[in-house]
Amino acid sequence: MIKLPQSRIDVREAPRHVESIIDWALANLDRLAVGALVAAGIVGVMLVMRWIGHRMLADDPEVLGWKGVIGRVFAKTTVLFMVAAAVDIVASYAVIPARLSHLADIFFTIASAFQAAIWAREIIIGLIRGRVGEDPGASTLGNAMALIRVLVSVAVFAIAIIVILDNLGVNVTALVAGLGIGGIAIGLAAQGIFADLFAALSIVFDRPFRRGDLIRYDETTGTVERIGLKTTRLRSLSGEQVIMGNTKLLEREIHNLAQASKRRIAVPFGLSAETSEQGLASIAELAEKAVRSSKGCRPVRCVVVSLGGSSINFELVYDDPSSDNDRLAQNRSAILLSLISGLKAEKIEFATSVPPAPPPPPPSSSLGS
């Protein structure tokens, strides 16, 4: 004779007056009503939040800033989370069997963990998009948001799954340890790629330079054309493209010439040793007049820096507000021509041996305050 397994449900655990579903509902009518009202209120608030989120994104779904972040977080409130919250609230108010109450708690734990992961993902992505979107098309990660979304999604949902398993009573120590060892192995295998990726992230948030800025790195001076996940590309003054890794780029000193409010230019020149004292006394005035002839340029000093066998060597220093290389060269040329004209008018001759010319303005000029 085959014995059927006994049911694990012990009816004696239920209240004595609960003999049927109808009797139970009638006996707990007041508790069910309170729980239903509270659940309806909370679900109503979440529905309003979701509607507000959709309204905030109605005009521009790609809106940036805190408005976009809050709108996307509200709009991503799922119906599953609302139902789980309502069921758990009703279960907490009504007297139901312990097993059903436990199932309601599990349902709410799963739904809330995944909902928290969705909200966290939208907040992180929104903050990154806010930084990237301040300079559309010019930022480091403007074309890599899909990759960032995948990485962030994997991270937040992995944490959510671990939290769910832990709340279900599963020992996640071995799982976390395995994930940690796997992460270390992947990090060691691709440490160069991850180093450049983190360097790109630091460029996004720290903003040492942007696309279009003129920078000097070691012996290279050029305009930033593209900032990628692994490399940054410059267009040098001589025309060729220079490509360098983000990690190597941030390890050295970078001069961002585009951020200078003015450029300090030094122009050496030599006069004949036969120049009279009166002529030497007028050099500063002639140099100042020559500098002021170029719009925006301001003289700093014009002094004797050295003496030669047949020359008296001067250095003219002035500030130029322009950041364009061509404009800098034009102003320098105009100032030199004006100075030559003034010296000729005063019949002051240049020395036969001229001091060596300085390098081009961007590399040699120092940044003004």
KOLDO-195303 format. One record per residue: z, y, x of N, C-alpha, C in turn; residue in three letters. Coordinates in steps of 0.02 Angstrom, whole numbers, padded with zeros to 5 digits, always signed. Layout:
! KOLDO-195303
ZYXZYXZYXALA ...
This chain:
! KOLDO-195303
+00000-00060+00043+00000+00000+00000+00000+00062+00044MET -00048+00106+00031-00054+00167+00071-00010+00221+00042ILE +00031+00249+00086+00075+00303+00064+00044+00370+00081LYS +00038+00411+00031+00012+00478+00041+00064+00521+00076LEU +00042+00564+00123+00091+00608+00157+00123+00657+00108PRO +00186+00667+00116+00222+00712+00073+00203+00785+00088GLN +00200+00825+00039+00184+00896+00049+00240+00929+00086SER +00219+00973+00131+00269+01009+00170+00300+01067+00132ARG +00272+01084+00075+00297+01140+00036+00359+01119-00002ILE +00413+01151+00012+00476+01135-00022+00484+01185-00079ASP +00474+01160-00139+00477+01204-00197+00547+01232-00206VAL +00597+01196-00180+00666+01218-00189+00681+01284-00153ARG +00638+01302-00104+00649+01364-00068+00634+01424-00112GLU +00592+01417-00162+00575+01473-00206+00634+01487-00252ALA +00639+01548-00276+00693+01564-00323+00691+01517-00383PRO +00751+01505-00410+00756+01457-00465+00718+01479-00527ARG +00717+01544-00540+00685+01569-00601+00610+01573-00595HIS +00583+01556-00536+00510+01559-00527+00483+01489-00542VAL +00458+01477-00600+00430+01413-00619+00354+01415-00622GLU +00326+01472-00623+00253+01479-00626+00234+01547-00599SER +00170+01557-00588+00146+01622-00561+00160+01678-00610ILE +00152+01664-00674+00164+01717-00724+00238+01735-00726ILE +00280+01683-00725+00352+01697-00726+00373+01735-00663ASP +00343+01716-00605+00359+01751-00542+00338+01824-00545TRP +00277+01835-00572+00252+01904-00576+00295+01946-00623ALA +00315+01916-00679+00358+01953-00725+00426+01967-00695LEU +00452+01918-00657+00517+01927-00626+00516+01980-00571ALA +00459+01988-00539+00453+02036-00484+00409+02095-00502ASN +00404+02108-00567+00358+02161-00589+00376+02228-00559LEU +00440+02245-00557+00460+02310-00530+00445+02315-00455ASP +00459+02261-00418+00445+02261-00346+00370+02264-00333ARG +00332+02226-00372+00259+02228-00364+00232+02297-00380LEU +00259+02329-00431+00236+02396-00449+00249+02446-00393ALA +00310+02444-00365+00327+02490-00311+00283+02477-00250VAL +00276+02412-00233+00234+02395-00175+00162+02415-00186GLY +00136+02404-00247+00067+02423-00262+00057+02498-00258ALA +00107+02537-00283+00101+02610-00281+00102+02635-00208LEU +00148+02608-00168+00151+02628-00098+00087+02609-00062VAL +00063+02547-00074+00001+02525-00041-00058+02567-00063ALA -00061+02584-00129-00116+02625-00153-00114+02695-00121ALA -00053+02722-00114-00048+02787-00082-00071+02787-00010GLY -00050+02736+00028-00070+02732+00099-00145+02720+00105ILE -00172+02674+00064-00244+02662+00066-00282+02724+00045VAL -00256+02760-00005-00288+02823-00025-00290+02874+00031GLY -00234+02880+00069-00233+02926+00126-00285+02906+00178VAL -00290+02840+00192-00339+02817+00241-00411+02827+00217MET -00422+02819+00151-00489+02832+00124-00507+02906+00130LEU -00458+02949+00118-00470+03022+00126-00484+03038+00199VAL -00445+03008+00245-00458+03018+00316-00529+02996+00335MET -00549+02939+00309-00617+02914+00323-00670+02961+00296ARG -00658+02987+00235-00706+03034+00205-00709+03098+00246TRP -00651+03123+00268-00650+03184+00310-00688+03172+00375ILE -00679+03113+00405-00716+03098+00466-00790+03099+00457GLY -00814+03070+00401-00886+03071+00388-00911+03142+00374HIS -00871+03182+00342-00890+03252+00329-00893+03292+00394ARG -00847+03279+00440-00847+03315+00503-00908+03298+00545MET -00936+03238+00535-00994+03216+00574-01059+03224+00534LEU -01055+03251+00473-01114+03254+00430-01167+03300+00459ALA -01147+03359+00483-01195+03408+00509-01224+03387+00576ASP -01181+03359+00620-01203+03339+00686-01165+03276+00706ASP -01196+03216+00700-01161+03154+00718-01141+03150+00791PRO -01175+03189+00834-01161+03187+00906-01118+03246+00928GLU -01082+03277+00881-01041+03335+00899-00990+03316+00952VAL -00979+03362+00998-00933+03349+01054-00866+03384+01042LEU -00821+03375+01088-00756+03408+01084-00708+03369+01038GLY -00651+03400+01026-00599+03367+00986-00621+03356+00914TRP -00663+03398+00889-00689+03389+00821-00727+03324+00816LYS -00771+03310+00865-00808+03248+00864-00764+03187+00874GLY -00714+03193+00918-00669+03136+00931-00629+03119+00868VAL -00599+03170+00837-00560+03158+00776-00603+03132+00720ILE -00664+03162+00713-00709+03139+00660-00729+03066+00668GLY -00744+03046+00729-00764+02976+00740-00705+02928+00732ARG -00645+02949+00752-00586+02906+00743-00572+02896+00668VAL -00574+02950+00629-00562+02944+00557-00616+02901+00524PHE -00680+02913+00544-00735+02878+00512-00736+02803+00528ALA -00704+02784+00583-00703+02713+00604-00644+02675+00575LYS -00608+02704+00527-00555+02667+00494-00586+02614+00449THR -00573+02550+00462-00607+02496+00428-00573+02477+00362THR -00613+02450+00316-00587+02425+00252-00541+02366+00263VAL -00556+02324+00313-00514+02266+00327-00443+02287+00344LEU -00436+02341+00383-00369+02366+00400-00333+02392+00339PHE -00370+02426+00295-00340+02452+00233-00314+02395+00190MET -00355+02342+00182-00335+02285+00140-00274+02251+00171VAL -00275+02241+00238-00219+02208+00272-00155+02249+00264ALA -00161+02315+00270-00102+02357+00261-00075+02353+00190ALA -00120+02353+00141-00099+02349+00071-00064+02282+00057ALA -00093+02227+00081-00064+02161+00070+00005+02156+00103VAL +00011+02182+00164+00076+02177+00199+00129+02220+00164ASP +00110+02277+00137+00159+02319+00102+00183+02285+00039ILE +00135+02258+00000+00154+02223-00062+00198+02163-00046VAL +00180+02126+00007+00220+02067+00026+00290+02086+00047ALA +00297+02145+00078+00364+02166+00100+00408+02189+00043SER +00378+02212-00013+00417+02233-00071+00432+02176-00118TYR +00382+02132-00130+00390+02077-00177+00424+02018-00143ALA +00459+01977-00184+00491+01917-00158+00440+01861-00162VAL +00409+01843-00106+00359+01790-00104+00382+01736-00056ILE +00353+01677-00060+00372+01624-00014+00365+01645+00058PRO +00408+01619+00101+00409+01638+00171+00343+01624+00205ALA +00310+01569+00187+00247+01552+00219+00193+01602+00202ARG +00190+01624+00139+00141+01675+00120+00157+01742+00154LEU +00221+01758+00160+00240+01820+00194+00219+01817+00268SER +00227+01758+00298+00207+01751+00368+00131+01758+00376HIS +00092+01730+00328+00020+01737+00331-00001+01811+00323LEU +00035+01847+00279+00019+01918+00271+00034+01957+00335ALA +00088+01940+00368+00104+01972+00432+00051+01958+00485ASP +00029+01896+00487-00024+01878+00537-00088+01916+00522ILE -00106+01919+00458-00166+01956+00438-00162+02029+00458PHE -00103+02060+00446-00094+02130+00464-00095+02140+00540PHE -00065+02094+00577-00064+02099+00651-00134+02097+00679THR -00175+02051+00654-00244+02045+00679-00284+02108+00662ILE -00280+02129+00598-00318+02188+00577-00296+02251+00613ALA -00231+02261+00621-00206+02322+00654-00223+02322+00728SER -00222+02263+00762-00239+02261+00833-00312+02280+00843ALA -00356+02252+00802-00427+02269+00809-00441+02342+00788PHE -00405+02366+00738-00413+02437+00719-00390+02483+00774GLN -00334+02467+00806-00310+02508+00862-00359+02507+00920ALA -00391+02449+00932-00442+02444+00985-00502+02489+00969ALA -00522+02489+00906-00579+02531+00886-00562+02605+00895ILE -00502+02625+00873-00482+02695+00881-00477+02714+00955TRP -00448+02669+00996-00441+02684+01067-00510+02691+01100ALA -00556+02647+01081-00624+02652+01109-00656+02718+01091ARG -00650+02739+01028-00681+02802+01008-00650+02862+01043GLU -00584+02860+01054-00551+02916+01089-00574+02919+01161ILE -00576+02862+01196-00596+02861+01266-00669+02882+01273ILE -00712+02853+01232-00783+02870+01235-00793+02944+01218ILE -00755+02968+01169-00762+03038+01149-00742+03086+01205GLY -00688+03069+01240-00666+03112+01296-00718+03112+01352LEU -00746+03053+01367-00797+03050+01420-00860+03087+01398ILE -00881+03077+01336-00940+03113+01311-00929+03188+01311ARG -00867+03209+01298-00853+03280+01300-00863+03309+01369GLY -00842+03272+01421-00852+03295+01489-00926+03293+01509ARG -00960+03240+01488-01030+03234+01505-01072+03285+01468VAL -01054+03295+01404-01096+03338+01362-01089+03411+01374GLY -01041+03433+01415-01035+03504+01430-01095+03531+01468GLU -01131+03486+01502-01189+03505+01540-01244+03454+01525ASP -01277+03458+01467-01322+03406+01444-01376+03390+01495PRO -01387+03326+01508-01439+03302+01552-01425+03313+01625GLY -01373+03350+01643-01361+03366+01713-01301+03329+01741ALA -01263+03296+01699-01202+03265+01723-01216+03196+01751SER -01166+03171+01787-01173+03108+01822-01187+03050+01775THR -01151+03046+01721-01155+02988+01678-01191+03002+01612LEU -01233+03053+01611-01269+03069+01550-01313+03013+01525GLY -01340+02973+01571-01385+02919+01551-01351+02851+01557ASN -01285+02850+01561-01249+02786+01571-01196+02775+01518ALA -01200+02809+01461-01149+02802+01410-01149+02732+01380MET -01207+02700+01377-01209+02632+01350-01168+02584+01392ALA -01175+02590+01459-01136+02548+01504-01061+02562+01498LEU -01044+02626+01493-00973+02644+01487-00945+02618+01421ILE -00984+02622+01367-00961+02597+01302-00947+02522+01306ARG -00991+02484+01340-00981+02412+01347-00916+02398+01386VAL -00907+02433+01442-00848+02421+01484-00784+02438+01446LEU -00784+02495+01412-00725+02516+01374-00711+02467+01317VAL -00764+02446+01282-00756+02399+01226-00727+02333+01250SER -00753+02307+01305-00727+02244+01332-00653+02251+01349VAL -00635+02307+01380-00565+02316+01401-00518+02321+01341ALA -00534+02364+01292-00488+02375+01236-00483+02314+01191VAL -00539+02279+01180-00537+02220+01137-00504+02161+01172PHE -00510+02157+01238-00474+02105+01275-00398+02116+01268ALA -00376+02178+01273-00305+02193+01264-00284+02177+01193ILE -00326+02193+01143-00310+02178+01074-00302+02103+01062ALA -00347+02063+01091-00343+01990+01083-00279+01963+01115ILE -00262+01989+01173-00200+01967+01206-00139+01984+01164ILE -00138+02044+01135-00083+02065+01092-00078+02019+01031VAL -00135+02002+01001-00135+01958+00943-00108+01889+00961ILE -00133+01861+01016-00109+01795+01036-00034+01795+01051LEU -00011+01849+01083+00060+01854+01099+00102+01856+01035ASP +00079+01893+00985+00116+01898+00921+00113+01833+00882ASN +00062+01792+00894+00057+01727+00860+00098+01674+00895LEU +00131+01692+00949+00174+01644+00983+00140+01605+01039GLY +00078+01626+01057+00042+01592+01111+00066+01620+01177VAL +00077+01576+01226+00097+01597+01293+00036+01625+01329ASN +00034+01691+01337-00026+01723+01367-00017+01736+01441VAL +00038+01713+01470+00049+01726+01542-00006+01696+01584THR -00024+01633+01570-00077+01601+01609-00143+01635+01598ALA -00157+01658+01535-00219+01692+01520-00224+01758+01558LEU -00170+01797+01557-00170+01861+01592-00177+01850+01667VAL -00143+01799+01693-00150+01784+01765-00221+01764+01782ALA -00253+01723+01739-00322+01704+01752-00369+01763+01750GLY -00358+01808+01701-00400+01867+01698-00390+01912+01759LEU -00327+01916+01782-00313+01956+01842-00347+01928+01903GLY -00344+01862+01912-00378+01831+01970-00453+01839+01966ILE -00480+01829+01905-00552+01839+01896-00573+01911+01910GLY -00532+01959+01887-00548+02029+01901-00546+02045+01975GLY -00497+02016+02010-00494+02028+02083-00555+01999+02117ILE -00576+01939+02097-00635+01908+02127-00698+01949+02115ALA -00706+01973+02053-00764+02014+02038-00761+02080+02077ILE -00701+02109+02081-00694+02172+02118-00710+02165+02192GLY -00688+02110+02222-00704+02099+02293-00778+02087+02304LEU -00810+02052+02256-00881+02037+02263-00924+02099+02255ALA -00901+02146+02214-00942+02205+02200-00903+02269+02216ALA -00865+02268+02269-00823+02326+02284-00864+02388+02302GLN -00922+02377+02335-00964+02435+02351-00990+02469+02289GLY -01013+02429+02240-01039+02457+02178-00984+02493+02140ILE -00925+02461+02135-00870+02492+02099-00845+02555+02134PHE -00847+02555+02201-00826+02615+02237-00871+02674+02220ALA -00938+02663+02219-00984+02716+02201-00977+02736+02128ASP -00962+02686+02084-00952+02702+02014-00891+02746+02003LEU -00836+02730+02036-00776+02772+02030-00787+02840+02062PHE -00827+02842+02116-00843+02907+02145-00884+02949+02096ALA -00930+02916+02059-00968+02952+02009-00922+02978+01953ALA -00873+02938+01934-00825+02961+01883-00785+03020+01908LEU -00766+03019+01972-00728+03075+01999-00771+03138+02001SER -00836+03130+02013-00881+03188+02012-00884+03217+01941ILE -00884+03172+01890-00887+03195+01820-00826+03237+01803VAL -00766+03212+01821-00705+03245+01798-00683+03300+01846PHE -00695+03293+01910-00674+03344+01958-00726+03399+01966ASP -00790+03383+01954-00845+03431+01957-00849+03470+02023ARG -00855+03437+02080-00865+03475+02142-00932+03509+02145PRO -00981+03482+02109-01048+03513+02104-01083+03485+02043PHE -01137+03519+02023-01178+03497+01967-01251+03495+01988ARG -01292+03469+01943-01363+03469+01957-01388+03541+01959ARG -01429+03556+02009-01455+03624+02018-01415+03665+02068GLY -01355+03641+02088-01315+03678+02138-01344+03668+02208ASP -01339+03720+02248-01359+03716+02319-01296+03698+02358LEU -01298+03640+02392-01240+03618+02430-01259+03603+02502ILE -01210+03603+02545-01220+03583+02615-01174+03525+02631ARG -01204+03471+02656-01168+03409+02672-01187+03390+02743TYR -01139+03394+02789-01152+03382+02860-01208+03429+02883ASP -01264+03400+02905-01321+03441+02929-01374+03451+02875GLU -01360+03429+02814-01410+03433+02760-01391+03487+02711THR -01439+03530+02695-01430+03581+02644-01486+03573+02593THR -01468+03568+02531-01519+03558+02479-01491+03568+02410GLY -01536+03564+02361-01519+03572+02291-01509+03504+02259THR -01455+03497+02221-01440+03433+02187-01491+03422+02132VAL -01529+03367+02137-01580+03351+02087-01554+03301+02035GLU -01516+03251+02058-01493+03199+02012-01429+03168+02038ARG -01381+03159+01993-01318+03126+02011-01315+03061+01971ILE -01321+03005+02005-01322+02940+01971-01256+02903+01979GLY -01255+02841+01954-01195+02801+01958-01180+02779+02029LEU -01232+02771+02070-01221+02748+02139-01241+02799+02190LYS -01293+02838+02178-01318+02885+02229-01326+02955+02199THR -01328+03003+02244-01343+03073+02227-01405+03093+02268THR -01451+03129+02235-01513+03147+02268-01518+03223+02275ARG -01533+03244+02336-01541+03315+02352-01613+03329+02371LEU -01635+03390+02356-01699+03415+02380-01685+03465+02435ARG -01700+03446+02497-01683+03488+02554-01726+03550+02556SER -01706+03597+02598-01743+03660+02604-01812+03649+02631LEU -01822+03596+02671-01888+03582+02699-01931+03541+02652SER -01905+03521+02594-01947+03490+02543-01935+03416+02531GLY -01908+03379+02579-01900+03307+02569-01838+03294+02527GLU -01838+03233+02497-01781+03212+02456-01732+03173+02499GLN -01668+03190+02493-01615+03156+02530-01572+03118+02480VAL -01563+03053+02493-01525+03009+02448-01463+02985+02486ILE -01405+02992+02455-01343+02970+02487-01297+02940+02435MET -01256+02891+02456-01208+02859+02411-01153+02906+02391GLY -01129+02899+02329-01076+02943+02304-01012+02938+02344ASN -00994+02876+02365-00933+02868+02403-00937+02904+02470THR -00992+02895+02506-01002+02929+02570-01004+03004+02561LYS -01033+03026+02506-01039+03098+02494-00971+03131+02486LEU -00925+03097+02451-00860+03127+02438-00811+03118+02496LEU -00831+03076+02546-00787+03067+02604-00791+03125+02652GLU -00844+03165+02648-00854+03220+02694-00842+03287+02660ARG -00841+03339+02701-00833+03406+02674-00899+03430+02644GLU -00894+03456+02583-00953+03480+02547-00946+03555+02536ILE -00998+03592+02553-00999+03665+02541-01044+03677+02481HIS -01015+03700+02426-01054+03716+02366-01073+03790+02369ASN -01133+03802+02395-01155+03871+02405-01170+03906+02339LEU -01184+03867+02286-01199+03897+02221-01138+03929+02189ALA -01078+03908+02209-01017+03935+02180-00992+03998+02215GLN -01028+04020+02266-01008+04081+02301-01028+04142+02261ALA -00982+04189+02253-00999+04251+02218-01044+04296+02260SER -01042+04285+02326-01085+04322+02371-01093+04282+02435LYS -01146+04296+02471-01160+04261+02533-01154+04311+02591ARG -01117+04292+02642-01107+04336+02700-01159+04319+02753ARG -01200+04368+02770-01255+04359+02817-01241+04398+02881ILE -01254+04366+02938-01246+04399+03004-01314+04406+03037ALA -01331+04467+03059-01396+04480+03091-01383+04511+03160VAL -01396+04474+03214-01388+04503+03281-01451+04542+03303PRO -01441+04594+03341-01498+04630+03370-01473+04665+03434PHE -01520+04677+03479-01503+04708+03543-01540+04773+03554GLY -01505+04824+03580-01536+04889+03596-01538+04898+03671LEU -01582+04941+03690-01590+04956+03762-01525+04984+03791SER -01511+04964+03854-01451+04989+03887-01456+05064+03902ALA -01516+05092+03896-01527+05163+03909-01513+05206+03847GLU -01492+05175+03793-01479+05213+03732-01421+05262+03743THR -01431+05324+03718-01380+05376+03728-01318+05362+03686SER -01263+05396+03705-01201+05389+03667-01210+05413+03596GLU -01249+05466+03587-01261+05492+03520-01299+05441+03478GLN -01348+05408+03510-01387+05357+03475-01344+05297+03457GLY -01300+05276+03503-01256+05219+03489-01208+05236+03432LEU -01185+05299+03428-01139+05319+03375-01171+05318+03306ALA -01238+05326+03305-01273+05328+03240-01295+05259+03216SER -01284+05206+03256-01307+05140+03237-01273+05115+03173ILE -01207+05124+03168-01171+05100+03109-01196+05132+03045ALA -01211+05199+03049-01235+05234+02990-01305+05210+02972GLU -01348+05200+03023-01416+05176+03009-01414+05105+02979LEU -01369+05063+03004-01364+04994+02978-01339+04995+02906ALA -01290+05037+02892-01264+05041+02823-01318+05065+02775GLU -01357+05114+02796-01412+05139+02755-01464+05085+02742LYS -01479+05046+02794-01528+04992+02788-01504+04938+02739ALA -01439+04921+02742-01412+04870+02698-01412+04894+02626VAL -01391+04955+02615-01387+04981+02546-01456+04992+02516ARG -01509+04991+02556-01576+04997+02528-01596+04936+02488SER -01563+04880+02500-01576+04819+02460-01525+04815+02404SER -01549+04806+02343-01505+04808+02284-01452+04754+02287LYS -01389+04775+02277-01334+04729+02274-01301+04712+02340GLY -01335+04725+02395-01308+04709+02461-01256+04761+02482CYS -01203+04737+02514-01149+04781+02535-01134+04770+02609ARG -01133+04824+02649-01119+04817+02721-01047+04799+02733PRO -01034+04758+02784-00967+04739+02804-00949+04772+02870VAL -00991+04763+02920-00980+04795+02985-01044+04792+03027ARG -01048+04836+03074-01101+04835+03124-01069+04858+03189CYS -01057+04811+03234-01018+04825+03295-01053+04794+03355VAL -01033+04819+03415-01057+04790+03478-01019+04724+03489VAL -01056+04671+03504-01025+04606+03514-01029+04583+03587VAL -01077+04610+03626-01082+04590+03697-01128+04638+03733SER -01123+04635+03800-01166+04676+03843-01207+04631+03888LEU -01271+04647+03895-01316+04610+03939-01337+04653+03998GLY -01378+04625+04041-01401+04663+04099-01441+04723+04080GLY -01480+04717+04027-01522+04773+04005-01517+04785+03930SER -01463+04761+03899-01459+04768+03827-01386+04778+03805SER -01380+04810+03747-01316+04816+03712-01324+04778+03647ILE -01288+04724+03639-01299+04678+03583-01252+04694+03525ASN -01282+04704+03466-01246+04719+03405-01248+04659+03357PHE -01202+04661+03309-01205+04612+03254-01194+04650+03188GLU -01243+04644+03144-01239+04675+03078-01218+04620+03028LEU -01165+04632+02992-01140+04584+02942-01139+04619+02874VAL -01168+04585+02824-01169+04613+02757-01162+04557+02706TYR -01145+04575+02644-01137+04527+02588-01196+04534+02541ASP -01225+04477+02524-01281+04475+02477-01260+04435+02415ASP -01263+04464+02354-01241+04428+02294-01289+04375+02270PRO -01349+04372+02298-01398+04324+02275-01381+04253+02298SER -01397+04203+02256-01388+04133+02274-01454+04098+02286SER -01509+04133+02275-01576+04104+02285-01597+04113+02357ASP -01621+04059+02387-01641+04062+02458-01697+04110+02471ASN -01747+04110+02427-01804+04155+02436-01781+04228+02431ASP -01737+04241+02384-01712+04310+02376-01671+04331+02437ARG -01631+04285+02464-01593+04300+02524-01638+04318+02582LEU -01692+04280+02590-01739+04293+02645-01775+04360+02635ALA -01793+04376+02573-01826+04440+02559-01780+04499+02574GLN -01716+04493+02553-01669+04547+02566-01657+04555+02641ASN -01652+04500+02676-01642+04503+02749-01701+04537+02783ARG -01761+04519+02761-01821+04551+02790-01823+04625+02775SER -01806+04644+02713-01807+04715+02695-01756+04755+02735ALA -01698+04726+02745-01646+04760+02784-01668+04769+02856ILE -01697+04717+02885-01720+04723+02955-01775+04775+02962LEU -01823+04777+02915-01877+04826+02918-01850+04897+02911LEU -01801+04905+02865-01771+04971+02856-01733+04992+02919SER -01698+04945+02951-01662+04960+03012-01710+04979+03069LEU -01765+04942+03074-01815+04958+03126-01843+05028+03115ILE -01858+05043+03051-01885+05110+03036-01835+05165+03054SER -01771+05155+03040-01721+05204+03056-01712+05212+03131GLY -01714+05157+03169-01707+05161+03241-01766+05197+03273LEU -01825+05184+03247-01885+05218+03274-01881+05293+03260LYS -01855+05310+03199-01849+05382+03183-01801+05417+03230ALA -01750+05382+03254-01702+05410+03301-01724+05399+03374GLU -01783+05369+03383-01811+05355+03450-01764+05311+03491LYS -01736+05261+03458-01693+05213+03491-01733+05149+03501ILE -01736+05125+03562-01777+05067+03579-01736+05003+03579GLU -01771+04949+03561-01740+04883+03565-01740+04859+03637PHE -01694+04813+03651-01692+04784+03718-01751+04737+03728ALA -01771+04729+03791-01826+04684+03806-01806+04611+03796THR -01743+04595+03808-01717+04527+03795-01675+04529+03732SER -01700+04497+03680-01667+04499+03615-01619+04441+03608VAL -01560+04450+03580-01515+04394+03570-01547+04341+03526PRO -01528+04278+03536-01559+04224+03497-01548+04233+03422PRO -01601+04216+03385-01598+04223+03312-01551+04170+03283ALA -01515+04187+03230-01470+04138+03199-01510+04087+03159PRO -01479+04032+03140-01513+03983+03097-01528+04014+03029PRO -01565+03978+02985-01580+04005+02918-01516+04023+02881PRO -01519+04070+02834-01460+04097+02801-01412+04046+02770PRO -01437+03997+02728-01388+03953+02695-01344+03914+02742PRO -01372+03880+02795-01328+03844+02839-01281+03888+02880PRO -01306+03947+02900-01266+03988+02947-01221+04037+02912SER -01237+04056+02851-01198+04108+02818-01133+04078+02792SER -01080+04117+02797-01016+04095+02771-01006+04121+02700SER -00967+04087+02661-00958+04105+02591-00911+04165+02586LEU -00930+04212+02544-00887+04268+02531-00837+04251+02477GLY -00786+04291+02470-00734+04278+02419-00757+04306+02353SER 
